[in-house]
């Protein structure tokens, strides 16, 4: 019994760091997919409603991308919002762009930000994700 418990303890000690990296990596992938989903949703709503739709930084009020993001129509009604995982930080790499507007034909009418998603903890082996909204590509 003691040998079994000791073996389980050793195996858990070996597996725990790998599991931590897996959780962080999956969080980054989930946030990247959420951003991609928000971009596609905003674009499709602009086409469907035949009007401009804006993806804004801040899940509830205007803020930074790290607090989340939301899709607003042309009368500032929030259609949908997303919040990133608490162990992630999202930074805008090229200036201070806090909104992305799609015209009624689905094309961008504003400059597109370059976002980077990183874990808040420094752990080696964690993949970063960069989103380029010009092409609605995250990865």
N, C-alpha and C positions, 0 to 999 in steps of 0.2 A: 504494500500500500504506500509506504513512504517512497519507495523507488518510483512508483507510478506518478505520484504527486510531484516529485522532483523532476522527472522527465517532462511532465506537462509544463511545469514552470520554466524549464530551460527552453522548450519549444516556443512558448509564449514570448519569452524575452528575445528570442531570435526573430520572431515574426512581427512583433509590435512596430519596429521602425518602418518596415516595408508597408504595413497597413496604414500608418500615418501618411506616408507618401501617396498611397493609393487614394486616400480620402481627399487630400489636397488636390491631387491631379484631377479627380472626378469633379471637385468643386469648380475648378478652372474650366473644365469642359462644359459643365452645366451653365456657368455664367456666359461662356462664349455662345452656346446654343441659345440662351435666353436673349442675348443681344441680337443675334441673327434673326431670331423669331420676331423680335420687336421691329427690326428694320423691314422684314417682309410684311408684317402686319400693317405697319404704317403705310408702306407703299401700296398694298392692296386696298386699304381703306381709302386712300387718296383717289385711286382709280374708281372704286365702287361708288364713292360719294360725289365724284366729279368736282372735287375741291381740294384745297391744300390741307395736309395733315402733317403735324410736327411731332417728332420724337424729341423729348426734352429730358435733360439731366435732372435728377431728383424724382423720387417715387411719388411724392405728394406735392411738394412745393419746389420752386426752382432752387437748384443746388448743384452739387457736383455729381459726376457719374458714379462715384463711390457710394452714394446714398440710394442709388437705384435710378430708374428711368421710367417715363410714362409716355403714352401716345395721346395727344390732344387734337381735337378737331379745330376748325378755323374760328370757332367761337369760344375756345379755351375750355371746352368740356373734356374732362379726362375720360378716354375710352378704355384704357387698360394701363396697369402699372406693374413693374417688376422690382424686386429688391434682391441684391446679390447676397450670397452667403456671408456670414459675419467674419469669416476667416480670410476674406479676399479684399484686395485693394484694387480699385480701377482708376487709372490715371490717363489723362488726355495728353498725348505726346507732342502735339504741334499747335501750340497756342491755347486759347481759352474758349473753344467752341462748346457751347452747352445745349445746342439744339440742331436738329436736322429736319429740314422741311422738304416734303415731297409735293410736287405740283399735281394737278388733276390728271395729268398723263403719266404719272409715276416717276418722273425724272426729278432729280435733286434740284432745288432752287437755292440752296445754301452750301457753304463750304462744309466738307465732311471731316469730322474729327478722326484722329488716329488714336485708338484706345488700347491700353495695355492692361491685362489682368494678371495680377501676381498674388501669391499667398502672403498674408501678413507676417507669417513666421518665416525665418530663413532656414530652409531645409534643402540640402543638396539633392539634385536629381529631379526637381519639380519643373515640369514644362511650363513655359509662359504661353499666353495666348495673345495675339494681336488681332484687333478687328479693324478692317478697313471698310468703312461704310460706303465708299464710292461703288464698290462692287458687291456690297452686302456679303462679304466673306469674312469669316472668323475661323481661326485655327492656329 
